[in-house]
Amino acid sequence: MDTNINNYIVQSEAIEWIPLIENNHHYEGIFVKSLRYDKLTKRSKTILLKFEPGAAYPYHNHPAGEELFVLKGEAIIEKTRLSEGSYLYTPPNFKHSVHTELGCLLLLVIPEEVEIL
């Protein structure tokens, strides 16, 4: 194991926002930055998501759960408004959708790929 802490630090401002595209579907108004990419599973497990006002992510399942922290703005999940500083842990197989009226910036830890329902 590499024990140099500098090899594990990510400067998020140095990463460009890219449109969120999953399985060839472009989610309009949602942008992503990968903070931790897992080479073994070939996917990002820790990400930043930026939602423009009015953007939405469809109803989906989290097979291994999820952790979500609202850094800015407001996200609406299952008719509940989460504002800046809100933390949400969703247990395995928790299903929900996400949308925003005002826009938001979210930090997400997603151990396994979500399943769009």
Number of C-alpha atoms within 10 A of each C-alpha: 3 7 7 8 7 8 8 11 10 12 8 13 8 8 12 11 16 13 16 18 13 9 5 7 8 12 16 15 16 23 19 20 21 19 19 15 13 11 8 6 11 8 15 18 18 20 19 21 22 24 28 19 17 14 19 20 16 12 15 16 20 20 17 15 19 22 15 18 20 21 18 17 20 23 28 16 16 12 11 9 12 19 16 15 12 15 16 13 13 17 13 14 15 14 19 17 16 17 22 20 15 13 19 25 21 23 20 21 19 20 19 16 15 17 12 14 10
